[in-house]
Amino acid sequence: MYVNNKSKGSKIRQLREEMGLGRTEFGAKIGYTYQQMERVEDDLTPVTDDLLRKLSREYGISVAWLEGEGENVSPHPGDSNEMRQARMRQVYEESGLTQREFGRQTHTATSMLSDVISGRKPLTIRYARKIEESLDVGMDWLLYGDERAKEDPCDEAMLTFIKTHPDIRKEIKEKMKAEQEGKQADEQ
């Protein structure tokens, strides 16, 4: 997902197309209509900070990449398709499933796994999300190699659980605040 001096709108279009989503489906997840997405992608409507945050939160893309800080900006520089293929191969082998079972469990075409592992097709955010949801393997690890996100991913099910359990949410907030205070004390 490397780009060079593209507008924010064209980067958003690139992201949407890489995910294999139409404007309606892509926009609905961030509260935008087809027409609004069309205007954003065609640079007829400015990309607001609010839209950048929504895209980052919903699709896991860094705001810095969308804002185009520097040339050849990528959300995860240094990662390659070969590395993604290797992580996919690892997930498949560790799953102990046949290719058919893997496809059934992830609700994808049986051939998708071999296409990604062989490099015939890229690992998309959409496919990584399906693997995360069904096999409990973090899509940030699959896509970008973030080892902290491999196991026990913070997926949609976890976010829903946290949203419906205020006591857990409060506990997490307190831990986050304590960690932030610790970092600030270390900097001083």
DRENVOZA-834923 format. One line per field, with one value per residue (C-alpha): residue in three letters; x, y, z. Coordinates in steps of 0.02 Angstrom, whole numbers. Example, Ala and Ser with C-alpha at 12.3 -4.5 7.8 and 13.67 -1.06 7.14 Angstrom:
2
aa: c(Ala/Ser)
X: c(615/684)
Y: c(-225/-53)
Z: c(390/357)
//
This chain:
188
aa: c(Met/Tyr/Val/Asn/Asn/Lys/Ser/Lys/Gly/Ser/Lys/Ile/Arg/Gln/Leu/Arg/Glu/Glu/Met/Gly/Leu/Gly/Arg/Thr/Glu/Phe/Gly/Ala/Lys/Ile/Gly/Tyr/Thr/Tyr/Gln/Gln/Met/Glu/Arg/Val/Glu/Asp/Asp/Leu/Thr/Pro/Val/Thr/Asp/Asp/Leu/Leu/Arg/Lys/Leu/Ser/Arg/Glu/Tyr/Gly/Ile/Ser/Val/Ala/Trp/Leu/Glu/Gly/Glu/Gly/Glu/Asn/Val/Ser/Pro/His/Pro/Gly/Asp/Ser/Asn/Glu/Met/Arg/Gln/Ala/Arg/Met/Arg/Gln/Val/Tyr/Glu/Glu/Ser/Gly/Leu/Thr/Gln/Arg/Glu/Phe/Gly/Arg/Gln/Thr/His/Thr/Ala/Thr/Ser/Met/Leu/Ser/Asp/Val/Ile/Ser/Gly/Arg/Lys/Pro/Leu/Thr/Ile/Arg/Tyr/Ala/Arg/Lys/Ile/Glu/Glu/Ser/Leu/Asp/Val/Gly/Met/Asp/Trp/Leu/Leu/Tyr/Gly/Asp/Glu/Arg/Ala/Lys/Glu/Asp/Pro/Cys/Asp/Glu/Ala/Met/Leu/Thr/Phe/Ile/Lys/Thr/His/Pro/Asp/Ile/Arg/Lys/Glu/Ile/Lys/Glu/Lys/Met/Lys/Ala/Glu/Gln/Glu/Gly/Lys/Gln/Ala/Asp/Glu/Gln)
X: c(0/134/86/181/111/-70/-213/-306/-457/-359/-277/-450/-506/-351/-390/-571/-524/-390/-523/-637/-778/-899/-925/-1092/-1025/-862/-949/-1087/-961/-903/-1073/-1050/-1164/-1110/-1119/-1016/-881/-881/-854/-715/-625/-638/-567/-726/-755/-611/-554/-591/-500/-660/-661/-477/-513/-661/-558/-417/-534/-641/-510/-352/-257/-137/-189/-9/-19/-183/-114/35/179/328/347/314/217/140/50/182/341/460/326/310/190/313/304/113/117/230/113/-36/56/95/-88/-144/-16/-51/-239/-224/-368/-379/-392/-577/-606/-507/-618/-776/-724/-673/-825/-715/-683/-575/-452/-425/-300/-189/-204/-140/-3/60/54/-76/-187/-141/-196/-335/-401/-568/-493/-382/-536/-628/-480/-471/-656/-659/-486/-447/-285/-255/-271/-139/-17/-73/-64/78/175/126/174/76/-84/-61/-157/-313/-347/-449/-581/-762/-825/-707/-754/-938/-906/-810/-947/-1079/-978/-947/-850/-721/-715/-680/-542/-460/-472/-389/-247/-225/-218/-91/17/9/55/202/265/252/349/485/501/530)
Y: c(0/125/289/439/615/562/666/609/569/457/368/335/267/156/91/54/-35/-139/-196/-244/-133/-23/156/116/-24/67/230/151/91/270/356/416/390/334/514/580/449/491/675/637/519/644/781/884/878/908/765/822/770/682/578/534/473/369/288/253/179/75/16/17/136/261/443/488/383/460/634/594/636/622/521/335/339/175/133/2/34/-110/-243/-341/-456/-598/-568/-567/-729/-808/-755/-824/-989/-992/-963/-1100/-1225/-1185/-1199/-1384/-1364/-1425/-1291/-1328/-1318/-1155/-1081/-1140/-1075/-904/-894/-872/-962/-1116/-1050/-885/-960/-1035/-877/-770/-890/-908/-720/-729/-616/-491/-513/-386/-303/-386/-562/-527/-468/-631/-731/-625/-650/-837/-897/-767/-713/-525/-442/-312/-456/-535/-373/-281/-402/-321/-462/-384/-407/-588/-671/-608/-472/-319/-364/-311/-442/-380/-198/-243/-335/-189/-67/-171/-193/-23/-99/-173/-12/86/-35/-17/173/173/63/175/329/249/197/372/450/328/377/562/535/441/585/711)
Z: c(0/-51/-128/-192/-175/-198/-133/21/-86/-203/-55/17/-152/-157/18/-27/-188/-102/20/-124/-59/-154/-101/-19/92/130/173/278/407/437/416/237/86/-87/-148/-3/-34/-219/-180/-55/-175/-317/-203/-219/-31/90/201/378/537/589/430/455/632/573/435/556/686/567/443/547/434/510/501/459/300/249/282/171/285/167/8/-9/153/209/370/401/302/277/274/113/24/54/241/235/134/265/407/311/285/472/518/400/464/647/619/578/456/278/145/126/315/322/187/272/441/373/257/104/-59/-36/-165/-74/48/-87/-192/-49/5/-174/-205/-343/-237/-100/79/94/250/219/213/365/462/421/484/641/676/645/700/835/749/747/579/627/644/481/382/466/576/741/859/1004/902/850/990/1078/949/992/864/842/966/1100/1070/1081/1244/1317/1264/1355/1516/1597/1742/1624/1523/1683/1732/1561/1569/1741/1676/1524/1634/1751/1604/1529/1697/1711/1538/1580/1743/1647/1523/1663)
//
